[in-house]
Amino acid sequence: MNSVVVRTLFSLFVPGGLVVFTAAVLISFGLPDKSLFALVHIYPYLVAAAGILLGWRFNRSRLIFAMLLLALADRGLLIFSPNIGVASRGIDQTVYNAIGFLLPLNLVFVSRMRERGILTFYGAVRLSIILLQVLGVFLLCRYRGWGLAALVNYSVADENLLSRLPLSLPCLFSFGIAFLSFTVGFIQNESVIENGFFWALLSVFLAFAVGKVGPISTIYLATAGLVLVVSVIETSHSMAFKDELTGLPGRRALEEKLPQLSGNFTVAMVDIDFFKKFNDRYGHEVGDEVLRLVASKLTMVSGGGKAFRYGGEEFTILFPGLNSKAAISHLEGLRKTVERARFVIRGSNRSGKKIEKPKGVRGFRKRVKVTISIGVAERNEKYTFSEQVLTAADKALYRAKKAGRNRTST
């Protein structure tokens, strides 16, 4: 199977899918009733506390609002829909379907929010929207003569797979829209948070699909919160070890990787030539675009090399188990690949000079030539520590730039 497909599937199912699958297995097969009732008095509160703490500590207002929505849904079901398992068609069923309709849409709304804090004007507006929905559900049940309750409870009449679910047609439609939204979002971004909301939604769906309000529904709703908590932790870890702009592992990942290497290895320091002048002329947005384009070329280096974003316009390529002579042949191929490439940049002209643009092309576009300089060093009798190898590669890079750039030096 293609490595890209494997990596995508792994990122889809881990960690959110693993958490939900574990909860489903424990509930379905391995969790005795006594343990289930004991867990329901601890588990939701631990998840809520972790969510609030992480949301506050890392300024993740989306996590806090999502935890609030899940908690309100759980309490609302337990208080107002305790008899849903006996096919009630009164207020119990109305509350059940109203929450089942609103919760998926709210999770989509929260996932699309910008992080603008809790104790802010935007936070107050979002909190007000949630509380207005609570009031709306109350009015829906209080004034059933309006006819909205019948609409919320409208069910699939035909005998098919959907009719076997204890959810009304509006609820199923709401879940369908939410699943589609998160699926498209993950395909476009493959972000951990998008993945987390998808699996949290699935856990919410299982809470409603069991058709009985109680410990099981509470555990599934708490599991949805746990998935989001794990996603925030995973995202924070990724931000610490992965460069957001280029998608490459960052300097911290390199610093952790180097001490783990045993035996021979080679380090290459890579610098984009004249990047500061380029950045000053075309602007930082175009400069960022070039950084991403060069990074994409570095990931294709042969010889088992692993590229890292070291900082600024500098990158590092690590060759475990390879001496400098062998690594240079791969690095020269990389340097020539970058030199031959013509990068198409888009942005504003910062030079003050008029640059002609091709007819029929909207906005500013320009093909530019980008070159890189490379300094190489290997671990040997002279450089026994990884820090020494890194320093030697940096000095070699300086020699390459001093000799005229667009070359590899040792």
Long-range contacts (C-beta under 8 A, 24 or more apart in sequence): 8-190, 11-190, 11-192, 11-195, 12-186, 12-195, 15-227, 15-230, 15-231, 15-234, 16-195, 16-196, 16-198, 16-199, 16-200, 16-227, 16-230, 16-231, 17-199, 19-199, 19-223, 19-226, 19-227, 19-230, 20-199, 20-202, 20-203, 20-206, 20-223, 20-227, 23-203, 23-219, 23-220, 23-223, 24-206, 27-216, 27-219, 27-220, 36-215, 36-216, 36-219, 37-215, 39-215, 39-219, 40-215, 40-218, 40-219, 43-219, 43-222, 44-71, 44-74, 44-218, 44-219, 44-221, 44-222, 44-225, 47-222, 47-223, 47-225, 47-226, 47-229, 48-222, 48-225, 50-226, 50-229, 51-225, 51-228, 51-229, 54-229, 54-232, 54-233, 55-118, 55-232, 56-118, 58-232, 58-236, 59-115, 59-117, 60-115, 60-232, 61-113, 61-115, 61-116, 61-117, 61-118, 61-123, 61-126, 62-110, 62-111, 62-113, 62-115, 62-193, 63-228, 63-229, 63-232, 64-118, 65-110, 65-113, 65-126, 65-127, 65-130, 66-107, 66-110, 66-197, 66-200, 66-225, 66-228, 67-225, 67-228, 68-127, 68-130, 69-103, 69-106, 69-107, 69-110, 69-130, 70-103, 70-204, 70-221, 70-222, 70-224, 70-225, 71-225, 72-130, 72-134, 73-99, 73-103, 73-204, 73-221, 74-217, 74-218, 74-221, 74-222, 76-134, 76-137, 77-213, 77-217, 78-213, 78-214, 78-218, 80-141, 81-213, 82-213, 82-214, 84-166, 84-211, 84-212, 84-213, 85-211, 85-212, 85-213, 85-214, 89-153, 91-141, 91-144, 93-153, 94-140, 94-141, 94-144, 94-149, 94-152, 94-153, 95-137, 95-141, 96-166, 96-208, 96-213, 97-152, 97-153, 97-167, 97-168, 97-170, 97-171, 98-137, 98-140, 98-141, 98-152, 99-137, 100-167, 100-168, 100-171, 100-174, 100-175, 100-208, 101-152, 101-168, 101-170, 101-171, 101-174, 102-133, 102-137, 102-174, 103-204, 104-174, 104-175, 104-177, 104-178, 104-201, 104-204, 104-205, 105-174, 105-177, 105-178, 106-130, 106-133, 107-178, 107-197, 107-200, 107-201, 107-204, 108-177, 108-178, 108-181, 108-182, 108-197, 110-197, 111-181, 111-182, 111-185, 111-193, 111-194, 111-197, 165-209, 165-211, 166-208, 166-209, 166-211, 167-208, 167-209, 171-208, 175-201, 175-205, 191-235, 192-231, 192-234, 192-235, 192-238, 193-231, 193-232, 193-235, 195-231, 196-227, 196-228, 196-230, 196-231, 196-232, 196-234, 197-228, 197-231, 199-224, 199-227, 200-224, 200-225, 200-227, 200-228, 203-227, 243-309, 245-288, 245-291, 245-292, 245-309, 246-291, 246-292, 246-295, 246-309, 247-292, 247-295, 248-295, 248-298, 248-299, 248-307, 248-308, 248-309, 248-315, 249-306, 249-307, 249-308, 249-309, 250-308, 250-309, 251-308, 251-309, 251-310, 251-311, 251-316, 253-308, 254-308, 254-310, 254-316, 254-318, 257-306, 257-308, 257-318, 258-318, 258-386, 258-387, 258-389, 258-390, 259-386, 261-318, 261-320, 261-379, 261-386, 263-321, 263-379, 264-321, 264-322, 264-323, 264-378, 264-379, 264-380, 265-318, 265-319, 265-320, 265-321, 265-322, 265-378, 265-379, 265-389, 266-318, 266-319, 266-322, 266-323, 266-324, 266-326, 266-327, 266-376, 266-377, 266-378, 266-379, 267-316, 267-317, 267-318, 267-319, 267-376, 267-377, 267-378, 267-386, 267-389, 267-390, 267-392, 267-393, 268-305, 268-316, 268-317, 268-318, 268-319, 268-327, 268-331, 268-374, 268-375, 268-376, 268-393, 269-310, 269-314, 269-315, 269-316, 269-374, 269-375, 269-376, 269-390, 269-393, 269-394, 269-396, 269-397, 270-298, 270-314, 270-315, 270-316, 270-317, 270-372, 270-373, 270-374, 270-397, 271-313, 271-314, 271-315, 271-372, 271-373, 271-374, 271-397, 271-401, 272-313, 272-370, 272-371, 272-372, 273-370, 273-371, 273-372, 273-373, 273-401, 273-405, 273-406, 274-405, 275-312, 275-313, 276-313, 278-368, 278-370, 280-350, 281-350, 281-351, 282-345, 282-347, 282-348, 282-349, 282-350, 282-351, 283-347, 283-348, 283-350, 285-347, 286-345, 286-346, 286-347, 289-343, 289-345, 289-346, 289-347, 290-343, 290-345, 290-368, 290-370, 293-341, 293-343, 293-370, 294-338, 294-370, 294-372, 297-334, 297-337, 297-338, 297-341, 298-334, 300-334, 300-337, 301-330, 301-331, 301-333, 301-334, 302-330, 302-333, 302-334, 303-327, 303-329, 303-330, 305-330, 305-331, 316-390, 316-393, 322-378, 323-378, 324-376, 324-377, 324-378, 324-410, 327-376, 327-378, 328-376, 328-408, 328-410, 331-374, 331-376, 331-408, 332-408, 334-372, 334-374, 335-371, 335-372, 335-374, 335-406, 335-407, 335-408, 338-370, 338-371, 338-372, 339-369, 339-371, 339-372, 339-406, 341-370, 342-367, 342-368, 342-369, 343-367, 343-368, 343-369, 343-370, 371-405, 371-406, 372-406, 373-397, 373-400, 373-401, 373-405, 373-406, 373-407, 373-408, 373-409, 374-400, 374-407, 374-408, 374-409, 375-399, 375-400, 375-408, 375-409, 375-410, 376-408, 376-409, 376-410, 377-410
